Amino acid sequence: MMRKHMSTSDGTTITEDPRLTPTDDGDHERFAHYVPKAKLTAALVNGTPVVALCGKVWVPSRDPERYPVCPECVDIKANLHR
């Protein structure tokens, strides 16, 4: 995992965590994803990114009821409860 480091004029170092960079590529956009409810609520209120079970990172803004559930998220959730 590659992290980006930037320095500001006052000497502060800013580190960007790539896990929190929204991904808008591939079939992930065609599915609703599983995210812990508390994290989803906070994301909807604050406009912050969430990470789905499958690894998809995005800022929720669409009605998940309009999309089928991500098969990767379904598999991961099923294996968590075994």
TAMO-V102922 format. One record per helix or strand of 2 or more residues. SS is the DSSP state (A for helix, B for strand). FROM is the first residue (numbers start at 1). LEN is the number of residues. If there is no record, write none. Layout:
# TAMO-V102922
((SS & FROM & LEN) (SS & FROM & LEN))
This chain:
# TAMO-V102922
((B & 4 & 4) (B & 13 & 4) (A & 18 & 3) (A & 26 & 5) (B & 31 & 2) (A & 37 & 10) (B & 50 & 2) (B & 57 & 2) (A & 64 & 3) (B & 68 & 2) (A & 71 & 10))
